[in-house]
């Protein structure tokens, strides 16, 4: 009754421990799903921030080009101002020269007509004493008047040309001023857009930092939860080992009692037939020595010959095991620490394979399906290969059952699609509690 009570207490403790492990695994799965969602949100936020930043950079380039164009126009405006000032000075000089020419022309006309009788060049010529003198006077008067008129006309024509050029330059200056005003308005609009885009980028970066903090916090919780689960698994393994050792000890004790009884019987028969000789002690010692020499390693004590055979075949094919996912794939997350954000890492206990639509999980080696369970909307399968265990997580459906023997490359189930439409298979490989790097064992 005492043994029965102890057995029931151990069984109850084991069931409670199993329930606690299952509960913790469920919490871990929920945390992993939350981290995955946060990672997707973080990637989307960073993508949006990158697009906003590209827009800001493009605006800054446009703004720089506009500023360079404004500086160029301002230089042209300065050149026009200097040119206009020069032309204005020239026009003023020509006006002065024109006035001087007019005064000279008037004075020459007054001097050419000293009396009322000489108001006309013809009369000036007729007052000559001789005909040649009259002819010379007439020609002189005509040439002088023509020269004065031609000089005045040339000065006036030049003045008109310069005034027309000045008018054109003033029009150009007015047009350039309008262009500069328009560019200034564009610069103001670009500056406003730049400020809005910069504010958006700052807000997105703020959101990204908040998500990073959330992911970091969830990662800490997940790491603590994984540590607790490993401790509980270790406790269960130690209990199983102790039970196996106790069972083996009981078997050895029973075998020892049987041998002693056989020894005693042989000794009694020998004493009756030969007068008594004690040879049982040496035989007993020999048997005990054989039992002690035949002890196995504690880690392989409860393994069968088939398990040892599977261990050997697994180890011989290290680095050549088939990939646990069908179809085209890529490594989404490697074994060990993975950096998902600045200052944020996740400790991955296996390898994540990303496949395409219709991707299925397959066994990496011969073994027996030891467990099938469902957490957070997806199914998980454990296959035991001797002391090695392969884990296939993130399945939408499973076509094997517990206790079924599978071969290498046998299909286990279909890889599920997550919230973002990605088909991710998490594959783990362990030997007892040791977490192995699947990339070292699986081929390419």
C-alpha positions, 0 to 999 in steps of 0.5 A: 500500500505504501508503494502504491501510494508513492506511485500514485503521488509520483504519477500525480506530480508527473501529471501536474508537472506535465500540465505546467509544462504544457501551460508554459509552452502555450504561453511561449507560443503566444509570446512568439506569435506576439513577437512575430506580429510586432516584428511585422508591424516593425518592418512595415513601420520601418518601410513606411519611414523609409519611403517618407525619408526618400520623399524628404530626401527628394524634397531636399534635392528639389529645394537645393536645385531651386536655391541654386536656380534662385542664386543664378537668377539673382546673379543675372539680376545683378548683372542686368542692374549693372548693365542698366546702370551703364546704359543709363549713364550712356543715355545721360551722356548722349543727352548732354551731347545732344543738347550741346549739338543743338546749341552749336547748331543754333549758334552756327545758324545764328552766326551764318545769318548776321542780318535779316537779309541773310535769313535764307542761304540763297540770299547769303549766296547772292550777296557775294561780290563774285559768282565763284564766291556766291557759289562757295557760299551757297555750297558752304551753307548747304553742307554746313546745314546738312552736317548739322542736321545729320549730326542731330539725327544721328544723336537722336537715333542713338538716343532712341536706340539706347532708350529702347534697349533700356526699356527691353532690359527693364522688361527683362528685369521685371520678368526675372523678378516675377520668376524669382517671386514664383521660385520663392513661393515654390521654395516656401511650399517645399519648405512646408512639405519638408517640415510635414514629411520630417514630422511624419518620419519623426513620428514613425521613428518614435513608433518604431522605437516603441515597438522595439521596446515592446519586442525587447520586453516580450523577448525577455519574457520569452527567454525567461519562459524558455529557461523555465521550460528547460528546467522543468524538462530537465527535472522530468528527465532526471526523474525518468533517469532515477526511475530507470535506475531504481528499476534497474537496481530492483532487477539487479537485486532480484537477480542477485537474490535468485543467484544466491538462492541458486548458490545455496541450493548448489552448496547444499547439494554439493555438501550432501554429495561430497561432504561440503565444499564452498565454491559458490563464493567465487562464482558469486563474485565472478557473476557480480564482477560481470554485472559490474563490467556490463554496466552501460553509460547512464545516458544510454542505459534505457536505449534499445538496440534499435535506438542505438542503431538509429543514433549511429545512422544519424551521426554517420549522416551528420551534414547530409540529412534531408531538408525538413521542408519541400519545394523552394525555400530560404532560411528565414531565421538561423539558430541562436541569437537573431538581431531583429532590431537595434538592441533587440535579439531573439534566441532561436532554439532551431531554424525557420525555413520559409517555403512557398504555397503548398510547402509541407514538412517531412521527416529528416530521418527514420524514427517514431512519432512521439508527440502531436499537439496543437498550440496557438492555432498551429500543430507541432510534431515530435519525432524520436530518432533514438536519443535524438528528437526532431521538432516540426512546428507551425503546421496547419495539418498533420497526416501522421499519428502518435506511435507511427514509424516514419522514414526519412523524407516521409511527409508529416504535414502541411506548413501553415500560413501566418498573418502576413501570408508567410509559410514558416516552418520552425525546425528543432533538433535535440539530443535529450536536453541538448539543443543542436544546430540543425544547419550542422546536421541538415544538408543543402 
